[in-house]
Amino acid sequence: MAEAKTTRLKNRPLSPHLQIYKPLLSMMMSIVHRITGGALFFGTLLLVWWLTAAAAGPNAYATVQWFMETLLGRLILFGYTWALIHHMLGGIKHLIWDLGYGFGPVEREWLTVATLVGSVGFTIVIWIVGYLVMGGIR
């Protein structure tokens, strides 16, 4: 009985895994899309903190503003901006796939590169425009 079970386990087909597949940019960006979705949750907590502080009064708001103006605060806000844009563009890519387009190897990789380049580019443009509207870095 034990021998038959061992033989059966040896003959089981293995599921494909990351060790079998060659990593592609689209695979890595799929993982990043999931990570940015999680990061958006934590970034939304910052938004809630900001809105709560605005409602709580000038002292609470000043504390949030102080934190957001530190280097760490700006890096977190920059990362949140990128995660938001990247996740949105990834969603648009998935919408295109849901419509039945972009499944060829060239189209798939082009959409993935466009998502990555577009998210970085849009994030930088948003921050430049933001600083120009604010009158420069304070």
Secondary structure, DSSP 8 states (H G I E B T S, - for coil): -HHHHHHHHHTS-----TTTS---HHHHHHHHHHHHHHHHHHHHHHHHHHHHHHHH-HHHHHHHHHHHHSHHHHHHHHHHHHHHHHHHHHHHHHHHHHTT---SHHHHHHHHHHHHHHHHHHHHHHHHHHHHHHTS--
